[in-house]
Amino acid sequence: MLSHLRRLAQADRGATSIEYTLIASLIAIAAIAAMRTVGTSLNAVLSNVANSLG
């Protein structure tokens, strides 16, 4: 009985690591999307500044 409980505890660790991996990947996707949006906006602003100066 005790060995069965130990196996269940170990199986839970695998599920937890998968959940953490999914959370980390979602955070990475959100960060990439945010950086692309900011990069596009920044490019537009710097282009306006360059056109005003030149």
Buried (B, 14 or more C-beta within 10 A) or exposed (E): EEEEEEEEEEEEEEEEEEEEEEEEEEEEEEEEEEEEEEEEEEEEEEEEEEEEEE
